[in-house]
Structure formats: C-alpha cells, structure tokens
Amino acid sequence: MWNLKLSESEPVYRQIVKYIEERIRNGEFPPGIQLPTERKLAELLKVNRSTVSIAYDELRSKGLIRSRQGSGTRVSEDAWGLDFRAPDWAGYLAQGAFQPTLPMVRRIWEENRKSTNINLARGEMSSELWPSEHLRVLAAHLSPRLQLGYGDPRGEESLRAAVSGHLAAQHAIQVPENRILITAGSQQGLLLVIQSLLRPGDAVALEKPSYAYSLPLFASAGIRMFPIPVDEEGLIPDEVIVLHRRHKIRMVFVTPTYQNPTGTVLTSERRQRLIEICADLRIPIVEDDAHGDLTLDGSPQPPGPLASMQGAEHQVIYLGTLSKTFAPGLRVGWMAGPTSVIERIAGVREQMDFGISGITQAIAEQVLKSDLWEQNVKRLRSALTRRRDRMVGVLVGYFGDELDFDVPRGGYHIWVKRQQPFRDQELVETAIRNGVVVVPGSIYGAEPGFVRLTYASSPEVEIEEGIRRLHDAFKRG
C-alpha cells in the first residue's frame, strides 16, 4: 500500500500529501479507514517523524483526514465538498472470492519481466525455442471456413478428434472426441475441475512438494489440501489410504511424469498401486501430464500415463497441453475424462467464456494433424538436454558438494537442496539484487533449503552467468 518512491525534486512532506490525497480521491483510501500513526509512517517511508507530522497537518487543514486521541488518524467521513463517490476498492480487494497471488510469487514474476535479470524461475521455454516460423506459416494458411463465432464449449470437434488421435498415437490413451474438452492450458483445466466437481470444505490430496500448491485455486474455492509425501520414486501411494481415513479425501491431484518441481518419475509399480487404491476408495485422480513428452536425450522412456492404464478411463481426468512442447502463448490444452464429467465441465465452461479462440484451435489442429508437433518435440528435447547438461556442469563447478540434486531425465527443472540453511525471502531478494531470479521450495510446500532452477526459460548462453550470480547471492546471504 505504501509504495511511495520519494524523489529529491520536491519537498518530502508535499510528496506524502499528494500520495495520500490521490488515494483518498480515487477511493483506494475510503472514508473512515485508519492511517498509520506518524511514527509508524515515518518508519515505513524512512523519513523523520516531523516530516510526516507536517504532511498530516496539511491534510487535516484540507479536511481530508481527522485525528482524535485514542482512535488515531482516519480519512474524513464528513468532509464538505469532497467527492467520495469512488467505490471502497480496498474493501473489495480484501473480500474477493479468488485469493490473491502470494506476495513472494508476485515479486518473482514481476522481476522475471525485467530484461536485466536472468530468469531461472519461470516454467516456460525461452523465446529462441519457440516455433515462430512454423506458426507464422500455419496462421497464413488457415481455412476460410474458420470458426469465428461462439463455438462448442468442449472445443471444435475437429480439434478434439485430432487430440484423440494424438493421445492414442503418443500415449496409448484410447479416448473418443466426445470425452475430450479443449482448455486454455493445464492450469485452466485444474480450475475447471475444482469449480465443477468440488465444494468448499472438500479435502484433496497433492504431492508434497507440488506446483499446484503454489496456485491460489484451491484456497479460493475453500478446498482443503493435504500432502502426499514424495521420494525418489515419486509419491507414496499408501499414504492416500492414511489421508482418506483421516480427512475423507475426495480427489487426488498428481503429476506422475517429470513432476513439477522435483522432476521425479512415478514408477510403474506405484502407478498401478495408486490406481488400485483410488479405485477401492472410489476417489478420482486428476493427472497433469504437462511435461510427460519431454524425455531428454539418452534417458529411458517413462511409464505410460495413468490414463492409459487398464480401468483408468472411468477413474482418471487427464490434463495435457501444448504449452510445454510447442508454444506457451498458443494457450491450448485438453482434458480427457468420463463422458458425464466432460459434459458437466462443458456446462460450467459455457457459463464462463464459451471456449477458447477458434483461430488458436485451428492452428493447434494443424500442429497435431501434421508432423510439426513431433518435429518440434524432437528439436526441443535436444535443446533441453544441452541446457540441462550445461546447468548441471556449472552447478557442480560453482557449488561442489554444497548442493544435492538428481540429474533430471526430462522436463524443465532441476530440484536442488543446499546443505547450509537459508531463509527463502532473503534468498529471493539477494538473488534479485544480484540479477538472477529463482523460486524457493517453500512456494511449492517443500521443507526449507530447496530451490527450483529452470534451464528452459533463459537463453543457453545465460545459464552459466545465472548460476554464478546465484552462487554470489548464497555467499552474501
């Protein structure tokens, strides 16, 4: 709230007066709201208390604020001639149903946008990995019969048919187009599942740590989250039984292949055990397979998705996306599940946005029908392998045995643990001052000491410099 940046071009007390007056008139500081004491505001702004005292005196003389002994200083509620018709935005912001982004997460994303920082945080491919020329050609040759009206909330039938063929060819998931819904990426798929199938107070199980834990989707819907422990073989399935006995778990959210953030791969045995446990307990599984196609060169192929396993067609809601394997800005993903579930979610979807753009759906259809997707994934796997190897090499070179990590077999991330403890907030700020952005493990619900490093999000030539800056940040911390 008090993000006033003081300058030397004007007396400080006048800058404080203008800052407060502007927020009173635009409704950000509504009538009756309490302001900080003179001492507190002086501490926040790092100025002399006398400066704040002069500013408050001027605001009182204008009738904008009032001070009473015992009740502090407040914005005036009965000031003559002042226009207080602006809504109480502060009240609305505090009461909205959707929870705000965590301050540390917001800070990280803001810093990612600055070109002076090296981005080892954001989970998307850097611009030189985008298939820009392919997309330009596809866009130039779109059919004149392109859907420009409100389409089917499940997505265009031709794209759903293309997704059905893609899932069968790439993952042995046999699902007809009437059981597929097109989404704006996996994250929207999660939101649709939560809003359509769960109620406030419901309990769900997530891997610990988990990318989903960093999202406010569950808290916004009033959903209670409980952790499933993860080791080097992925989540521990029998913990679901314990959680269900204690909390009546209603849904399990998992990322079995190249789990985000740890990069672990759930073994075949544990996949089968998880399916059996959830079938016995009649608990549905939501499988996020955003990184599953990104097995790096020289690594063994992971087991097939849960949705490809026998009996899973009635039990698993499968989420896939083009964001990690083709282009994040295309914003096309898909959900596959039982017919009744897809119909229910399509009904909710129709109330929200009538589906995503027919233009991007048409492009995505051509990507999946041609060999473009396979060509791009092959190119991307090689590029990501080089980047992973580069990051592993410089991590060892700069940190030696200060860091523990497993070399990932796929995906975008390396999950590292530092032997010497550190405070996440201090690391984030020190790293930013050093010109590099990383995500501490606490964002994903991990224990202290972990950091997720992304080798896909910055140009390859910046990886070594990014790790060097991180090393300096740790030394200063």
C-alpha positions as CSV (number, residue, x, y, z in Angstrom):
1,M,0.0,0.0,0.0
2,W,2.8,2.4,0.9
3,N,4.9,2.1,-2.2
4,L,5.8,5.8,-2.3
5,K,9.1,6.4,-4.1
6,L,10.5,9.7,-2.8
7,S,12.5,12.0,-5.0
8,E,14.7,15.0,-4.4
9,S,12.8,17.3,-6.8
10,E,10.1,18.3,-4.3
11,P,9.8,18.6,-0.5
12,V,9.2,15.2,1.0
13,Y,6.1,16.3,3.0
14,R,4.5,17.5,-0.2
15,Q,5.1,14.2,-1.8
16,I,3.4,12.4,1.1
17,V,0.4,14.8,0.9
18,K,0.0,14.2,-2.8
19,Y,0.3,10.5,-2.4
20,I,-2.4,10.3,0.3
21,E,-4.7,12.8,-1.3
22,E,-4.7,11.0,-4.6
23,R,-5.6,7.7,-2.9
24,I,-8.4,9.3,-0.9
25,R,-9.9,10.8,-4.0
26,N,-9.7,7.7,-6.1
27,G,-11.2,5.5,-3.4
28,E,-8.2,3.5,-2.5
29,F,-8.2,5.0,1.0
30,P,-12.0,5.1,1.6
31,P,-13.8,7.3,4.2
32,G,-13.1,6.1,7.8
33,I,-10.1,4.0,7.0
34,Q,-7.4,4.2,9.6
35,L,-4.0,5.6,8.6
36,P,-0.7,4.7,10.2
37,T,0.5,6.8,13.2
38,E,3.1,9.5,12.5
39,R,5.8,7.3,14.0
40,K,4.8,4.2,12.0
41,L,4.5,6.0,8.7
42,A,7.9,7.6,9.3
43,E,9.4,4.2,9.8
44,L,7.7,2.8,6.7
45,L,8.9,5.7,4.5
46,K,12.3,6.0,6.3
47,V,11.8,9.7,6.9
48,N,11.8,12.0,10.0
49,R,8.6,11.9,12.1
50,S,8.4,15.7,11.9
51,T,8.1,15.4,8.1
52,V,5.1,13.1,8.4
53,S,3.7,15.5,11.1
54,I,3.8,18.4,8.7
55,A,2.1,16.3,5.9
56,Y,-0.7,15.2,8.3
57,D,-1.2,18.9,9.4
58,E,-1.7,19.9,5.8
59,L,-4.1,17.1,5.1
60,R,-6.1,18.0,8.2
61,S,-6.3,21.6,7.1
62,K,-7.8,20.4,3.8
63,G,-10.4,18.4,5.6
64,L,-9.1,15.1,4.2
65,I,-8.2,13.4,7.4
66,R,-9.1,13.8,11.1
67,S,-7.2,12.8,14.3
68,R,-8.7,12.0,17.6
69,Q,-6.9,11.0,20.8
70,G,-7.5,7.3,21.4
71,S,-8.7,6.5,17.9
72,G,-5.8,7.6,15.8
73,T,-5.9,9.3,12.3
74,R,-8.5,8.4,9.8
75,V,-9.7,9.5,6.4
76,S,-12.6,12.0,7.0
77,E,-16.1,10.7,6.6
78,D,-17.9,14.0,6.6
79,A,-15.6,16.4,4.6
80,W,-17.6,19.1,2.9
81,G,-17.1,19.4,-0.8
82,L,-15.1,16.2,-1.2
83,D,-16.2,13.6,-3.8
84,F,-16.2,10.2,-2.1
85,R,-18.3,8.5,-4.8
86,A,-15.4,6.2,-5.7
87,P,-16.0,2.6,-4.5
88,D,-14.3,1.2,-1.5
89,W,-11.8,-0.7,-3.6
90,A,-9.7,-1.7,-0.6
91,G,-12.7,-3.5,0.8
92,Y,-13.5,-5.2,-2.5
93,L,-9.8,-6.3,-2.9
94,A,-9.8,-7.8,0.6
95,Q,-13.1,-9.7,0.1
96,G,-12.9,-11.2,-3.4
97,A,-13.5,-14.9,-3.6
98,F,-10.4,-15.6,-5.6
99,Q,-7.3,-15.4,-3.3
100,P,-4.5,-13.0,-4.4
101,T,-1.2,-14.3,-5.6
102,L,1.3,-14.9,-2.8
103,P,3.5,-11.7,-2.4
104,M,6.7,-13.7,-2.9
105,V,5.3,-15.3,-6.1
106,R,4.2,-11.9,-7.4
107,R,7.6,-10.4,-6.7
108,I,9.3,-13.3,-8.6
109,W,7.1,-12.9,-11.6
110,E,7.5,-9.1,-11.7
111,E,11.3,-9.5,-11.6
112,N,11.1,-12.1,-14.4
113,R,9.8,-9.5,-16.8
114,K,12.9,-7.3,-16.4
115,S,15.4,-7.8,-19.1
116,T,18.3,-7.1,-16.8
117,N,17.6,-10.3,-14.7
118,I,18.5,-13.8,-15.7
119,N,15.4,-15.9,-15.4
120,L,15.9,-19.3,-13.8
121,A,12.4,-19.3,-12.3
122,R,9.6,-19.2,-14.8
123,G,8.5,-22.6,-16.1
124,E,8.3,-21.8,-19.8
125,M,10.6,-22.2,-22.8
126,S,12.6,-19.1,-23.8
127,S,11.8,-17.3,-27.0
128,E,14.5,-18.8,-29.1
129,L,12.9,-22.2,-28.6
130,W,9.5,-21.0,-29.9
131,P,8.5,-22.5,-33.4
132,S,7.8,-18.9,-34.6
133,E,8.3,-19.6,-38.3
134,H,6.0,-22.7,-38.3
135,L,3.3,-20.7,-36.5
136,R,3.6,-17.8,-39.0
137,V,3.1,-20.3,-41.9
138,L,0.2,-22.0,-40.2
139,A,-1.5,-18.7,-39.5
140,A,-1.1,-17.6,-43.1
141,H,-2.9,-20.7,-44.4
142,L,-5.9,-21.0,-42.1
143,S,-9.1,-22.3,-43.7
144,P,-11.6,-19.7,-44.9
145,R,-14.2,-21.7,-43.0
146,L,-12.6,-20.8,-39.7
147,Q,-14.9,-20.7,-36.7
148,L,-15.2,-17.0,-35.7
149,G,-18.4,-17.3,-33.7
150,Y,-19.1,-18.9,-30.3
151,G,-18.1,-22.5,-30.8
152,D,-18.8,-25.7,-28.9
153,P,-17.8,-25.1,-25.2
154,R,-16.0,-28.5,-25.4
155,G,-13.9,-27.2,-28.3
156,E,-14.1,-27.6,-32.0
157,E,-15.0,-31.2,-32.9
158,S,-12.2,-31.4,-35.5
159,L,-9.6,-30.4,-32.9
160,R,-11.0,-32.8,-30.3
161,A,-10.7,-35.6,-33.0
162,A,-7.0,-34.5,-33.6
163,V,-6.3,-34.6,-29.8
164,S,-8.0,-38.1,-29.7
165,G,-5.6,-39.3,-32.4
166,H,-2.6,-37.7,-30.7
167,L,-3.3,-39.3,-27.4
168,A,-3.7,-42.7,-29.0
169,A,-0.5,-42.4,-31.0
170,Q,1.7,-40.9,-28.4
171,H,0.4,-42.3,-25.1
172,A,-1.9,-45.3,-25.9
173,I,-4.8,-43.4,-24.3
174,Q,-7.9,-44.5,-26.1
175,V,-10.5,-41.8,-25.7
176,P,-13.1,-40.6,-28.3
177,E,-13.6,-36.9,-29.0
178,N,-16.9,-36.7,-27.1
179,R,-14.8,-37.4,-23.9
180,I,-12.3,-34.5,-24.6
181,L,-12.6,-30.8,-23.7
182,I,-10.3,-28.2,-25.0
183,T,-8.8,-25.8,-22.4
184,A,-6.5,-22.8,-22.3
185,G,-3.7,-24.9,-20.9
186,S,-3.5,-27.3,-17.9
187,Q,-3.9,-24.6,-15.3
188,Q,-7.4,-23.7,-16.7
189,G,-8.1,-27.4,-16.7
190,L,-7.3,-27.5,-12.9
191,L,-9.6,-24.5,-12.3
192,L,-12.5,-26.1,-14.2
193,V,-12.2,-29.4,-12.3
194,I,-12.2,-27.6,-9.0
195,Q,-15.1,-25.3,-9.8
196,S,-17.2,-28.0,-11.4
197,L,-16.6,-31.1,-9.2
198,L,-15.7,-29.9,-5.7
199,R,-17.3,-27.8,-3.0
200,P,-16.0,-25.6,-0.2
201,G,-14.7,-27.8,2.6
202,D,-13.8,-30.7,0.4
203,A,-10.4,-32.3,1.1
204,V,-7.9,-33.2,-1.7
205,A,-4.5,-34.8,-1.8
206,L,-1.5,-33.3,-3.5
207,E,2.1,-34.4,-3.8
208,K,4.5,-32.6,-1.5
209,P,6.0,-30.6,-2.9
210,S,3.7,-29.7,-5.8
211,Y,3.3,-27.0,-8.4
212,A,-0.4,-27.0,-7.7
213,Y,0.4,-25.9,-4.1
214,S,1.7,-22.6,-5.4
215,L,-1.6,-21.8,-7.0
216,P,-4.4,-20.0,-5.1
217,L,-7.0,-22.1,-7.0
218,F,-7.7,-24.4,-4.1
219,A,-7.8,-21.8,-1.3
220,S,-10.0,-19.6,-3.4
221,A,-12.6,-22.4,-3.7
222,G,-12.3,-23.3,0.0
223,I,-10.7,-26.6,-0.7
224,R,-8.5,-28.2,2.0
225,M,-5.2,-29.5,0.7
226,F,-3.3,-32.5,2.3
227,P,0.2,-33.6,1.3
228,I,1.3,-37.0,-0.1
229,P,5.0,-37.5,0.6
230,V,7.3,-37.9,-2.4
231,D,10.6,-39.7,-2.5
232,E,13.0,-40.6,-5.4
233,E,10.4,-42.9,-6.9
234,G,7.6,-40.4,-6.8
235,L,4.6,-40.2,-4.5
236,I,4.0,-42.9,-1.9
237,P,0.6,-44.4,-2.8
238,D,-0.3,-46.0,0.5
239,E,-0.3,-42.5,2.1
240,V,-3.5,-41.9,0.2
241,I,-5.2,-44.5,2.4
242,V,-4.0,-42.7,5.6
243,L,-5.1,-39.3,4.3
244,H,-8.5,-40.7,3.3
245,R,-9.0,-42.3,6.7
246,R,-8.2,-39.0,8.5
247,H,-9.7,-36.4,6.1
248,K,-12.1,-38.2,3.7
249,I,-10.1,-37.2,0.6
250,R,-12.4,-36.6,-2.4
251,M,-9.8,-36.2,-5.1
252,V,-6.1,-36.8,-5.8
253,F,-4.0,-34.4,-7.9
254,V,-0.8,-35.9,-9.3
255,T,2.0,-35.3,-11.9
256,P,3.4,-38.8,-12.3
257,T,5.9,-37.9,-15.1
258,Y,8.7,-35.3,-14.5
259,Q,6.9,-34.0,-11.5
260,N,7.0,-30.3,-11.0
261,P,9.1,-29.2,-9.2
262,T,11.1,-32.3,-8.2
263,G,11.4,-33.9,-11.7
264,T,10.7,-37.4,-10.2
265,V,9.0,-40.1,-12.3
266,L,6.4,-42.3,-10.6
267,T,7.4,-46.0,-11.0
268,S,5.2,-48.5,-12.9
269,E,4.6,-50.3,-9.6
270,R,3.5,-47.2,-7.8
271,R,1.3,-46.1,-10.7
272,Q,-0.5,-49.4,-10.5
273,R,-0.8,-49.3,-6.7
274,L,-2.2,-45.7,-6.9
275,I,-4.8,-46.8,-9.4
276,E,-5.8,-49.8,-7.2
277,I,-6.1,-47.7,-4.0
278,C,-8.1,-44.9,-5.6
279,A,-10.4,-47.5,-7.3
280,D,-11.0,-49.2,-3.9
281,L,-11.7,-45.9,-2.2
282,R,-13.7,-44.6,-5.2
283,I,-11.5,-41.5,-5.4
284,P,-11.0,-39.8,-8.8
285,I,-7.5,-38.9,-9.9
286,V,-6.5,-35.7,-11.8
287,E,-3.4,-36.4,-13.8
288,D,-1.4,-33.4,-15.0
289,D,0.9,-34.5,-17.9
290,A,2.4,-31.2,-19.0
291,H,6.0,-32.4,-19.2
292,G,5.5,-36.0,-19.9
293,D,6.6,-35.8,-23.6
294,L,9.9,-34.1,-22.7
295,T,12.2,-37.1,-22.1
296,L,15.7,-35.9,-22.6
297,D,18.2,-37.5,-25.0
298,G,19.8,-40.6,-23.6
299,S,17.2,-41.1,-20.8
300,P,14.9,-44.1,-20.5
301,Q,11.3,-43.7,-21.5
302,P,9.0,-43.2,-18.5
303,P,6.0,-45.5,-17.9
304,G,2.8,-44.6,-19.8
305,P,0.3,-42.1,-18.2
306,L,-2.1,-43.2,-15.6
307,A,-4.9,-42.6,-18.1
308,S,-3.5,-45.3,-20.4
309,M,-3.7,-48.0,-17.7
310,Q,-6.4,-50.6,-17.7
311,G,-9.6,-49.4,-16.0
312,A,-8.4,-45.8,-15.7
313,E,-10.9,-44.5,-18.3
314,H,-13.6,-44.3,-15.5
315,Q,-11.2,-43.0,-12.8
316,V,-8.7,-40.5,-14.3
317,I,-9.2,-37.0,-15.6
318,Y,-6.2,-36.4,-17.8
319,L,-4.8,-32.9,-18.5
320,G,-2.4,-32.2,-21.4
321,T,-1.1,-29.1,-23.1
322,L,0.9,-27.7,-26.0
323,S,2.4,-25.0,-23.7
324,K,5.5,-27.0,-22.8
325,T,6.0,-28.9,-26.0
326,F,5.1,-26.3,-28.7
327,A,4.3,-22.7,-27.7
328,P,3.2,-21.4,-24.3
329,G,1.4,-18.4,-25.9
330,L,-0.8,-20.6,-28.0
331,R,-2.8,-21.4,-24.8
332,V,-4.2,-24.7,-26.0
333,G,-4.6,-27.8,-23.8
334,W,-7.1,-30.6,-23.3
335,M,-8.9,-32.6,-20.7
336,A,-10.0,-36.2,-21.1
337,G,-12.4,-37.9,-18.8
338,P,-15.6,-39.8,-18.4
339,T,-18.5,-38.6,-20.6
340,S,-20.6,-37.3,-17.7
341,V,-17.6,-35.4,-16.2
342,I,-16.8,-33.7,-19.6
343,E,-20.5,-32.7,-20.1
344,R,-20.7,-31.2,-16.6
345,I,-17.4,-29.3,-17.0
346,A,-18.5,-28.1,-20.5
347,G,-21.7,-26.7,-18.9
348,V,-19.6,-24.7,-16.4
349,R,-17.2,-23.7,-19.1
350,E,-20.1,-22.3,-21.2
351,Q,-21.1,-20.0,-18.3
352,M,-17.5,-18.7,-18.1
353,D,-16.2,-18.0,-21.6
354,F,-17.8,-20.1,-24.4
355,G,-14.4,-21.7,-25.0
356,I,-11.1,-20.5,-26.4
357,S,-10.4,-18.7,-29.7
358,G,-11.4,-20.6,-32.9
359,I,-8.2,-19.2,-34.5
360,T,-5.8,-20.8,-32.0
361,Q,-7.9,-24.0,-32.1
362,A,-7.4,-24.2,-35.9
363,I,-3.7,-23.7,-35.5
364,A,-3.4,-26.4,-32.8
365,E,-5.4,-28.8,-35.0
366,Q,-2.9,-28.4,-37.8
367,V,0.0,-28.8,-35.4
368,L,-1.4,-32.1,-34.2
369,K,-2.6,-33.4,-37.6
370,S,0.8,-32.8,-39.3
371,D,4.2,-33.9,-38.2
372,L,5.0,-30.5,-36.8
373,W,4.5,-31.5,-33.2
374,E,6.8,-34.5,-33.4
375,Q,9.5,-32.5,-35.2
376,N,9.3,-29.7,-32.6
377,V,9.4,-32.1,-29.7
378,K,12.5,-33.8,-31.1
379,R,14.2,-30.5,-31.6
380,L,13.1,-29.3,-28.1
381,R,14.4,-32.5,-26.4
382,S,17.8,-32.0,-27.8
383,A,17.9,-28.3,-26.9
384,L,16.7,-29.0,-23.4
385,T,19.3,-31.8,-23.0
386,R,22.1,-29.4,-23.8
387,R,20.7,-26.8,-21.4
388,R,20.3,-29.4,-18.6
389,D,23.9,-30.6,-19.1
390,R,25.2,-27.1,-19.1
391,M,23.4,-26.3,-15.9
392,V,24.5,-29.5,-14.2
393,G,28.1,-28.8,-15.1
394,V,28.1,-25.2,-13.8
395,L,26.2,-26.2,-10.6
396,V,29.0,-28.7,-9.8
397,G,31.7,-26.2,-10.8
398,Y,30.4,-23.4,-8.6
399,F,28.9,-25.2,-5.7
400,G,30.7,-28.6,-5.5
401,D,29.1,-30.6,-2.8
402,E,27.2,-27.6,-1.3
403,L,24.1,-28.6,-3.3
404,D,22.3,-32.0,-3.6
405,F,20.3,-32.8,-6.7
406,D,19.4,-35.6,-9.0
407,V,20.0,-35.1,-12.7
408,P,16.5,-34.9,-14.3
409,R,15.6,-37.3,-17.0
410,G,13.0,-34.9,-18.5
411,G,11.1,-31.7,-18.2
412,Y,12.4,-28.2,-17.5
413,H,13.7,-28.1,-13.9
414,I,16.5,-29.2,-11.5
415,W,15.4,-29.5,-7.9
416,V,18.3,-28.7,-5.6
417,K,18.9,-28.7,-1.9
418,R,21.5,-26.6,-0.2
419,Q,23.3,-28.1,2.8
420,Q,23.5,-24.8,4.6
421,P,20.1,-23.5,5.7
422,F,18.8,-20.2,4.3
423,R,15.7,-18.0,4.5
424,D,13.7,-18.1,1.4
425,Q,12.7,-14.4,1.4
426,E,16.2,-13.3,1.9
427,L,17.5,-15.6,-0.9
428,V,14.9,-14.2,-3.3
429,E,15.8,-10.6,-2.6
430,T,19.5,-11.2,-2.5
431,A,19.3,-13.1,-5.8
432,I,17.2,-10.3,-7.4
433,R,19.8,-7.7,-6.3
434,N,22.4,-9.9,-8.0
435,G,20.4,-10.0,-11.2
436,V,19.0,-13.6,-11.1
437,V,15.5,-14.9,-10.3
438,V,14.9,-18.3,-8.8
439,V,11.9,-20.0,-7.0
440,P,12.5,-21.2,-3.4
441,G,11.0,-24.6,-2.5
442,S,8.5,-23.2,0.1
443,I,6.4,-21.8,-2.8
444,Y,5.7,-25.5,-3.6
445,G,5.2,-26.6,0.0
446,A,8.6,-28.0,0.4
447,E,10.7,-28.1,3.6
448,P,13.4,-25.3,3.9
449,G,16.5,-25.5,1.9
450,F,15.2,-26.3,-1.6
451,V,15.3,-24.2,-4.8
452,R,13.8,-25.0,-8.2
453,L,16.1,-24.0,-11.1
454,T,14.7,-23.8,-14.6
455,Y,17.0,-24.4,-17.6
456,A,14.4,-23.8,-20.3
457,S,13.5,-20.2,-19.5
458,S,16.6,-18.2,-20.4
459,P,19.0,-18.4,-23.4
460,E,21.5,-21.2,-23.1
461,V,24.4,-18.7,-23.0
462,E,23.0,-17.1,-19.9
463,I,22.8,-20.3,-17.8
464,E,26.4,-20.2,-16.5
465,E,26.1,-16.5,-15.7
466,G,22.8,-17.1,-13.9
467,I,24.4,-19.8,-11.7
468,R,27.4,-17.6,-11.0
469,R,25.0,-14.9,-9.8
470,L,23.1,-17.4,-7.7
471,H,26.4,-18.6,-6.1
472,D,27.3,-15.0,-5.2
473,A,23.8,-14.5,-3.7
474,F,24.2,-17.5,-1.5
475,K,27.7,-16.3,-0.4
476,R,26.2,-12.9,0.5
477,G,23.3,-14.5,2.3
